[in-house]
Amino acid sequence: RLRAEAREQLRDVSLDTPELINDFFGPQLRHLSQEQVVVAVVDSRLRHMSTTVISVGTVSDSSAHPREILRPVITRGAFGFVLIHNHPSGDPSPSRADEMITRRLVDVATLMQVRFLDHVIIGLPTTHSARPASFRELLFAFRTLTSADIPHVPPAPDPQPPILRVPADRRGGHRGGVRPLVGEPHRPARAV
């Protein structure tokens, strides 16, 4: 849990960068032995309103459904949210599951008209970098994608070829003087 003074500091600061999110949530999450998923709910100025633990998982994964992630956002009437979780291995690199839940949340948040501001993965600081993994750029790309950016795919051809009619010969004996054929152009019947 966040200490009282940390909560006070969070109310006064906009959670607008992955580094700032890491500074406030990293000390509580980075040394946990199990993966923990947390949602930080923010107002329109991106100030912290509340934090909810969504899921506590195992050493290597945690399950969180978009419904549970968005519940505190909707019930508090928030402007948006930040999804935060730790990797107990210490490596903040996103997994395939992290990417998939992020993509699903983009769609659901858009539908619910709330802003999904970032998905931050907290790991252990190393001598090379203490930077968390962030999906901020990917989220921006998803939100700016319009229907004009999606290539047009023509409709699939009709699986049944059309029945074309061509004139019948005198010996064909078909009613109306035509017989059905496939693959030849239509020619009107001529009187003989």
Protein Blocks (a to p, Z undefined) as FASTA:
>chain_A
ZZfklmmmmmmpccfbfklmmmmmmmmmmmpcbdcdddddddfkopafbdcdfbdcdfkb
ccddfklmmmmmmmnopabdcdddddfkopacdcfklmmmmmmmmmmmmmnopacfbdcd
dddddfkbccdcdfklmmmmmmmpcfklpccddddddfbdcdddddddfklopghhiacd
ehiacdddddZZ
